[in-house]
Amino acid sequence: MNAKNITLPGEPHATVYYRGGSGETVLWLHHLAGMQGWEPVHEALSKSFDVVAPYQPGFGESEGEALDDFDNGLDLVLHYGELLDELGTGPVHIVGHSIGGWIAAEIAAIHPSRVKRMVLVNPVGMWSESVGGEDPYAQQPMAATAVLFSDPELRNKLVLKDGAVDLMDNYVDEMKNLKGSAKFLWPLPDTGVAKRLHLVKAPTLIVSCGMDHVAPALYGEAWQQRISGAQRITIPDAGHLVNLEQPGRLADIARNFLSGAE
């Protein structure tokens, strides 16, 4: 799958995205460590939907300098609204993962007419001292994403590909992507989204993971309580990056909910 580029009105830097499949459009908003291009979870979901998976500005193949043009979550909401307008999608389903879950919820609260149904996977954006969570920005630099997995060793298999890539380039990419999310989530991942979740009208499913060290499953209850009618499911044996650990299972869960087969 080749990446596509689009330059949005008023933005000097191109947005890089992947698009595949057919059917109703699903906007996939990635987690705080970015994407590995067109991932197996995207491919699986594209069997049933037209999947649009953009890099958030400052991540991956989207230019790093673009991050300077965005100051807050509202800027990102407007960015994705413009992207959907330029792609001519009309209302879409959204799967938002981690930081993408926060932005998905903001889109649904601020522009409810844009969102049909929504799946929030290990969403971040709330903070509770009693629940806590590991700080992804305070990890050992040479193992920056290990905390995002249920088992730290999975990083070697799923990110480093057991040495199949240039390790130094990989370390640099990890840190650059975390920088992209740290701008919005550090020092505490409390974005104020909780105050706006009552505005969400789209049918919503919260997916929590039992071995998520960054956004423990208890946060899933808080998101569910604040979104009227929201459903929740827990994948007990997955970590924050469930998209890499269990792509088929996550795609099945999202497909069933977005298609209305609850």
Contacts in CASP RR format, 6 or more apart in sequence:
PFRMAT RR
TARGET T0000
AUTHOR 0000-0000-0000
METHOD contacts of the structure
MODEL  1
MNAKNITLPGEPHATVYYRGGSGETVLWLHHLAGMQGWEPVHEALSKSFD
VVAPYQPGFGESEGEALDDFDNGLDLVLHYGELLDELGTGPVHIVGHSIG
GWIAAEIAAIHPSRVKRMVLVNPVGMWSESVGGEDPYAQQPMAATAVLFS
DPELRNKLVLKDGAVDLMDNYVDEMKNLKGSAKFLWPLPDTGVAKRLHLV
KAPTLIVSCGMDHVAPALYGEAWQQRISGAQRITIPDAGHLVNLEQPGRL
ADIARNFLSGAE
1 18 0 8 1.000
1 20 0 8 1.000
1 37 0 8 1.000
1 38 0 8 1.000
1 42 0 8 1.000
1 43 0 8 1.000
3 16 0 8 1.000
3 17 0 8 1.000
3 18 0 8 1.000
3 37 0 8 1.000
3 38 0 8 1.000
3 61 0 8 1.000
4 16 0 8 1.000
4 17 0 8 1.000
4 18 0 8 1.000
4 19 0 8 1.000
5 14 0 8 1.000
5 15 0 8 1.000
5 16 0 8 1.000
6 14 0 8 1.000
6 15 0 8 1.000
6 17 0 8 1.000
6 83 0 8 1.000
6 86 0 8 1.000
6 87 0 8 1.000
7 13 0 8 1.000
7 14 0 8 1.000
7 15 0 8 1.000
8 15 0 8 1.000
8 79 0 8 1.000
8 82 0 8 1.000
8 83 0 8 1.000
8 86 0 8 1.000
9 82 0 8 1.000
9 86 0 8 1.000
11 66 0 8 1.000
11 69 0 8 1.000
11 79 0 8 1.000
11 82 0 8 1.000
12 66 0 8 1.000
12 69 0 8 1.000
13 57 0 8 1.000
13 62 0 8 1.000
13 63 0 8 1.000
13 64 0 8 1.000
13 65 0 8 1.000
13 66 0 8 1.000
13 69 0 8 1.000
14 62 0 8 1.000
14 63 0 8 1.000
15 54 0 8 1.000
15 55 0 8 1.000
15 57 0 8 1.000
15 62 0 8 1.000
15 66 0 8 1.000
15 79 0 8 1.000
15 83 0 8 1.000
16 54 0 8 1.000
16 55 0 8 1.000
16 60 0 8 1.000
16 61 0 8 1.000
16 62 0 8 1.000
17 52 0 8 1.000
17 53 0 8 1.000
17 54 0 8 1.000
17 55 0 8 1.000
17 83 0 8 1.000
18 37 0 8 1.000
18 38 0 8 1.000
18 42 0 8 1.000
18 51 0 8 1.000
18 52 0 8 1.000
18 53 0 8 1.000
18 54 0 8 1.000
19 50 0 8 1.000
19 51 0 8 1.000
19 52 0 8 1.000
19 53 0 8 1.000
19 87 0 8 1.000
20 38 0 8 1.000
20 42 0 8 1.000
20 46 0 8 1.000
20 50 0 8 1.000
20 51 0 8 1.000
20 52 0 8 1.000
21 46 0 8 1.000
21 47 0 8 1.000
21 49 0 8 1.000
21 50 0 8 1.000
21 51 0 8 1.000
22 49 0 8 1.000
22 50 0 8 1.000
23 48 0 8 1.000
23 49 0 8 1.000
23 50 0 8 1.000
24 49 0 8 1.000
24 50 0 8 1.000
24 92 0 8 1.000
24 93 0 8 1.000
24 116 0 8 1.000
24 258 0 8 1.000
25 49 0 8 1.000
25 50 0 8 1.000
25 51 0 8 1.000
25 52 0 8 1.000
25 89 0 8 1.000
25 90 0 8 1.000
25 92 0 8 1.000
25 93 0 8 1.000
26 45 0 8 1.000
26 49 0 8 1.000
26 50 0 8 1.000
26 51 0 8 1.000
26 52 0 8 1.000
26 92 0 8 1.000
26 93 0 8 1.000
26 94 0 8 1.000
26 95 0 8 1.000
26 254 0 8 1.000
26 258 0 8 1.000
27 52 0 8 1.000
27 54 0 8 1.000
27 80 0 8 1.000
27 84 0 8 1.000
27 89 0 8 1.000
27 92 0 8 1.000
27 93 0 8 1.000
27 94 0 8 1.000
27 95 0 8 1.000
27 104 0 8 1.000
28 42 0 8 1.000
28 45 0 8 1.000
28 51 0 8 1.000
28 52 0 8 1.000
28 53 0 8 1.000
28 54 0 8 1.000
28 94 0 8 1.000
28 95 0 8 1.000
28 96 0 8 1.000
28 97 0 8 1.000
29 54 0 8 1.000
29 56 0 8 1.000
29 80 0 8 1.000
29 94 0 8 1.000
29 95 0 8 1.000
29 96 0 8 1.000
29 97 0 8 1.000
29 99 0 8 1.000
29 100 0 8 1.000
29 101 0 8 1.000
29 103 0 8 1.000
29 104 0 8 1.000
30 53 0 8 1.000
30 55 0 8 1.000
30 56 0 8 1.000
30 59 0 8 1.000
30 96 0 8 1.000
30 97 0 8 1.000
30 98 0 8 1.000
30 99 0 8 1.000
30 100 0 8 1.000
31 97 0 8 1.000
31 98 0 8 1.000
31 99 0 8 1.000
31 100 0 8 1.000
31 121 0 8 1.000
31 122 0 8 1.000
31 148 0 8 1.000
31 240 0 8 1.000
31 241 0 8 1.000
31 243 0 8 1.000
32 98 0 8 1.000
32 99 0 8 1.000
32 124 0 8 1.000
32 136 0 8 1.000
32 177 0 8 1.000
32 178 0 8 1.000
32 181 0 8 1.000
32 185 0 8 1.000
32 214 0 8 1.000
33 98 0 8 1.000
33 136 0 8 1.000
33 145 0 8 1.000
33 148 0 8 1.000
33 174 0 8 1.000
33 177 0 8 1.000
33 178 0 8 1.000
33 181 0 8 1.000
33 241 0 8 1.000
34 55 0 8 1.000
34 56 0 8 1.000
34 59 0 8 1.000
34 60 0 8 1.000
34 177 0 8 1.000
34 181 0 8 1.000
35 53 0 8 1.000
35 55 0 8 1.000
35 59 0 8 1.000
35 60 0 8 1.000
36 159 0 8 1.000
36 244 0 8 1.000
37 53 0 8 1.000
37 61 0 8 1.000
38 53 0 8 1.000
39 53 0 8 1.000
39 243 0 8 1.000
39 244 0 8 1.000
39 247 0 8 1.000
40 247 0 8 1.000
40 248 0 8 1.000
41 243 0 8 1.000
41 247 0 8 1.000
41 248 0 8 1.000
41 250 0 8 1.000
41 251 0 8 1.000
42 51 0 8 1.000
42 53 0 8 1.000
44 247 0 8 1.000
44 248 0 8 1.000
44 251 0 8 1.000
44 252 0 8 1.000
44 255 0 8 1.000
45 51 0 8 1.000
45 95 0 8 1.000
45 251 0 8 1.000
45 254 0 8 1.000
45 255 0 8 1.000
48 255 0 8 1.000
48 259 0 8 1.000
49 93 0 8 1.000
49 255 0 8 1.000
49 258 0 8 1.000
50 89 0 8 1.000
52 87 0 8 1.000
52 89 0 8 1.000
52 92 0 8 1.000
54 62 0 8 1.000
54 80 0 8 1.000
54 83 0 8 1.000
55 61 0 8 1.000
55 62 0 8 1.000
56 62 0 8 1.000
56 76 0 8 1.000
56 99 0 8 1.000
56 100 0 8 1.000
56 103 0 8 1.000
56 180 0 8 1.000
56 181 0 8 1.000
57 63 0 8 1.000
57 64 0 8 1.000
57 66 0 8 1.000
57 67 0 8 1.000
57 69 0 8 1.000
57 70 0 8 1.000
57 76 0 8 1.000
57 79 0 8 1.000
58 64 0 8 1.000
58 65 0 8 1.000
58 66 0 8 1.000
58 67 0 8 1.000
58 176 0 8 1.000
58 180 0 8 1.000
59 176 0 8 1.000
59 177 0 8 1.000
59 180 0 8 1.000
60 173 0 8 1.000
60 176 0 8 1.000
60 177 0 8 1.000
64 176 0 8 1.000
67 179 0 8 1.000
67 180 0 8 1.000
67 183 0 8 1.000
69 75 0 8 1.000
70 76 0 8 1.000
70 79 0 8 1.000
70 183 0 8 1.000
72 184 0 8 1.000
73 102 0 8 1.000
73 103 0 8 1.000
73 106 0 8 1.000
73 184 0 8 1.000
73 191 0 8 1.000
74 106 0 8 1.000
74 110 0 8 1.000
76 103 0 8 1.000
76 106 0 8 1.000
76 184 0 8 1.000
77 103 0 8 1.000
77 106 0 8 1.000
77 107 0 8 1.000
77 110 0 8 1.000
77 111 0 8 1.000
80 103 0 8 1.000
80 107 0 8 1.000
81 107 0 8 1.000
81 111 0 8 1.000
81 114 0 8 1.000
84 90 0 8 1.000
84 92 0 8 1.000
84 114 0 8 1.000
90 114 0 8 1.000
91 113 0 8 1.000
91 114 0 8 1.000
91 115 0 8 1.000
91 116 0 8 1.000
92 114 0 8 1.000
92 115 0 8 1.000
92 116 0 8 1.000
93 115 0 8 1.000
93 116 0 8 1.000
93 117 0 8 1.000
93 118 0 8 1.000
93 119 0 8 1.000
93 258 0 8 1.000
94 104 0 8 1.000
94 107 0 8 1.000
94 108 0 8 1.000
94 115 0 8 1.000
94 117 0 8 1.000
94 118 0 8 1.000
94 119 0 8 1.000
94 202 0 8 1.000
95 104 0 8 1.000
95 118 0 8 1.000
95 119 0 8 1.000
95 121 0 8 1.000
95 254 0 8 1.000
95 258 0 8 1.000
96 103 0 8 1.000
96 104 0 8 1.000
96 118 0 8 1.000
96 119 0 8 1.000
96 120 0 8 1.000
96 121 0 8 1.000
96 123 0 8 1.000
97 121 0 8 1.000
97 122 0 8 1.000
97 123 0 8 1.000
97 243 0 8 1.000
98 121 0 8 1.000
98 122 0 8 1.000
98 123 0 8 1.000
98 124 0 8 1.000
98 181 0 8 1.000
98 214 0 8 1.000
98 215 0 8 1.000
98 240 0 8 1.000
99 124 0 8 1.000
99 181 0 8 1.000
99 184 0 8 1.000
99 185 0 8 1.000
100 123 0 8 1.000
101 120 0 8 1.000
101 121 0 8 1.000
101 123 0 8 1.000
101 124 0 8 1.000
102 123 0 8 1.000
102 124 0 8 1.000
102 125 0 8 1.000
102 184 0 8 1.000
102 191 0 8 1.000
102 193 0 8 1.000
104 115 0 8 1.000
104 118 0 8 1.000
104 120 0 8 1.000
104 123 0 8 1.000
105 118 0 8 1.000
105 120 0 8 1.000
105 123 0 8 1.000
105 193 0 8 1.000
105 196 0 8 1.000
105 197 0 8 1.000
105 200 0 8 1.000
105 223 0 8 1.000
105 227 0 8 1.000
106 193 0 8 1.000
106 196 0 8 1.000
107 114 0 8 1.000
107 115 0 8 1.000
108 114 0 8 1.000
108 115 0 8 1.000
108 118 0 8 1.000
108 199 0 8 1.000
108 200 0 8 1.000
108 201 0 8 1.000
108 202 0 8 1.000
108 204 0 8 1.000
109 193 0 8 1.000
109 196 0 8 1.000
109 197 0 8 1.000
109 199 0 8 1.000
109 200 0 8 1.000
110 196 0 8 1.000
110 199 0 8 1.000
112 199 0 8 1.000
112 200 0 8 1.000
112 201 0 8 1.000
112 202 0 8 1.000
115 201 0 8 1.000
115 202 0 8 1.000
116 202 0 8 1.000
116 258 0 8 1.000
117 202 0 8 1.000
117 203 0 8 1.000
117 204 0 8 1.000
117 205 0 8 1.000
117 257 0 8 1.000
117 258 0 8 1.000
117 260 0 8 1.000
118 200 0 8 1.000
118 202 0 8 1.000
118 203 0 8 1.000
118 204 0 8 1.000
118 205 0 8 1.000
119 204 0 8 1.000
119 205 0 8 1.000
119 207 0 8 1.000
119 253 0 8 1.000
119 254 0 8 1.000
119 257 0 8 1.000
119 258 0 8 1.000
120 204 0 8 1.000
120 205 0 8 1.000
120 206 0 8 1.000
120 207 0 8 1.000
120 223 0 8 1.000
121 207 0 8 1.000
121 242 0 8 1.000
121 243 0 8 1.000
121 250 0 8 1.000
121 254 0 8 1.000
122 207 0 8 1.000
122 208 0 8 1.000
122 209 0 8 1.000
122 212 0 8 1.000
122 214 0 8 1.000
122 215 0 8 1.000
122 239 0 8 1.000
122 240 0 8 1.000
122 242 0 8 1.000
123 206 0 8 1.000
123 215 0 8 1.000
123 219 0 8 1.000
123 220 0 8 1.000
123 223 0 8 1.000
124 185 0 8 1.000
124 189 0 8 1.000
124 214 0 8 1.000
124 215 0 8 1.000
124 219 0 8 1.000
125 185 0 8 1.000
125 189 0 8 1.000
125 190 0 8 1.000
125 191 0 8 1.000
125 192 0 8 1.000
125 193 0 8 1.000
125 194 0 8 1.000
126 189 0 8 1.000
126 190 0 8 1.000
126 191 0 8 1.000
126 192 0 8 1.000
126 193 0 8 1.000
126 194 0 8 1.000
126 219 0 8 1.000
126 222 0 8 1.000
126 223 0 8 1.000
127 188 0 8 1.000
127 189 0 8 1.000
127 190 0 8 1.000
128 218 0 8 1.000
128 219 0 8 1.000
128 222 0 8 1.000
131 216 0 8 1.000
131 218 0 8 1.000
131 219 0 8 1.000
132 216 0 8 1.000
133 213 0 8 1.000
133 214 0 8 1.000
133 215 0 8 1.000
133 216 0 8 1.000
134 147 0 8 1.000
134 213 0 8 1.000
134 214 0 8 1.000
136 144 0 8 1.000
136 145 0 8 1.000
136 147 0 8 1.000
136 148 0 8 1.000
136 178 0 8 1.000
136 181 0 8 1.000
136 214 0 8 1.000
137 178 0 8 1.000
137 182 0 8 1.000
137 185 0 8 1.000
137 186 0 8 1.000
139 145 0 8 1.000
139 146 0 8 1.000
139 147 0 8 1.000
140 146 0 8 1.000
141 171 0 8 1.000
141 175 0 8 1.000
142 171 0 8 1.000
143 152 0 8 1.000
143 155 0 8 1.000
144 171 0 8 1.000
144 174 0 8 1.000
144 175 0 8 1.000
144 178 0 8 1.000
145 155 0 8 1.000
145 159 0 8 1.000
145 174 0 8 1.000
145 178 0 8 1.000
145 241 0 8 1.000
146 152 0 8 1.000
146 155 0 8 1.000
147 213 0 8 1.000
147 214 0 8 1.000
147 240 0 8 1.000
148 155 0 8 1.000
148 213 0 8 1.000
148 214 0 8 1.000
148 239 0 8 1.000
148 240 0 8 1.000
148 241 0 8 1.000
149 155 0 8 1.000
149 158 0 8 1.000
149 239 0 8 1.000
149 240 0 8 1.000
149 241 0 8 1.000
149 244 0 8 1.000
149 245 0 8 1.000
150 209 0 8 1.000
150 210 0 8 1.000
150 211 0 8 1.000
150 212 0 8 1.000
150 237 0 8 1.000
150 238 0 8 1.000
150 239 0 8 1.000
150 245 0 8 1.000
154 244 0 8 1.000
154 245 0 8 1.000
156 162 0 8 1.000
156 163 0 8 1.000
158 241 0 8 1.000
158 244 0 8 1.000
158 245 0 8 1.000
159 170 0 8 1.000
159 174 0 8 1.000
159 244 0 8 1.000
160 167 0 8 1.000
160 170 0 8 1.000
184 191 0 8 1.000
185 191 0 8 1.000
189 215 0 8 1.000
194 222 0 8 1.000
194 226 0 8 1.000
197 223 0 8 1.000
197 226 0 8 1.000
197 227 0 8 1.000
198 226 0 8 1.000
198 227 0 8 1.000
198 228 0 8 1.000
200 227 0 8 1.000
200 228 0 8 1.000
201 228 0 8 1.000
203 229 0 8 1.000
203 257 0 8 1.000
204 227 0 8 1.000
204 229 0 8 1.000
204 230 0 8 1.000
204 231 0 8 1.000
205 230 0 8 1.000
205 231 0 8 1.000
205 232 0 8 1.000
205 233 0 8 1.000
205 253 0 8 1.000
205 254 0 8 1.000
205 257 0 8 1.000
206 220 0 8 1.000
206 223 0 8 1.000
206 224 0 8 1.000
206 227 0 8 1.000
206 230 0 8 1.000
206 231 0 8 1.000
206 232 0 8 1.000
206 233 0 8 1.000
207 232 0 8 1.000
207 233 0 8 1.000
207 234 0 8 1.000
207 235 0 8 1.000
207 242 0 8 1.000
207 250 0 8 1.000
207 253 0 8 1.000
207 254 0 8 1.000
208 215 0 8 1.000
208 217 0 8 1.000
208 219 0 8 1.000
208 220 0 8 1.000
208 232 0 8 1.000
208 233 0 8 1.000
208 234 0 8 1.000
208 235 0 8 1.000
209 217 0 8 1.000
209 234 0 8 1.000
209 235 0 8 1.000
209 236 0 8 1.000
209 238 0 8 1.000
209 239 0 8 1.000
209 240 0 8 1.000
209 242 0 8 1.000
210 216 0 8 1.000
210 217 0 8 1.000
210 234 0 8 1.000
210 235 0 8 1.000
210 236 0 8 1.000
210 237 0 8 1.000
210 238 0 8 1.000
210 239 0 8 1.000
211 236 0 8 1.000
211 237 0 8 1.000
211 238 0 8 1.000
211 239 0 8 1.000
212 238 0 8 1.000
212 239 0 8 1.000
212 240 0 8 1.000
212 242 0 8 1.000
213 239 0 8 1.000
213 240 0 8 1.000
214 240 0 8 1.000
215 240 0 8 1.000
217 234 0 8 1.000
220 232 0 8 1.000
221 232 0 8 1.000
223 230 0 8 1.000
223 232 0 8 1.000
224 230 0 8 1.000
224 231 0 8 1.000
224 232 0 8 1.000
231 257 0 8 1.000
231 262 0 8 1.000
233 253 0 8 1.000
235 242 0 8 1.000
235 246 0 8 1.000
235 249 0 8 1.000
235 250 0 8 1.000
235 253 0 8 1.000
237 246 0 8 1.000
238 245 0 8 1.000
238 246 0 8 1.000
238 249 0 8 1.000
239 245 0 8 1.000
242 249 0 8 1.000
242 250 0 8 1.000
243 250 0 8 1.000
256 262 0 8 1.000
END
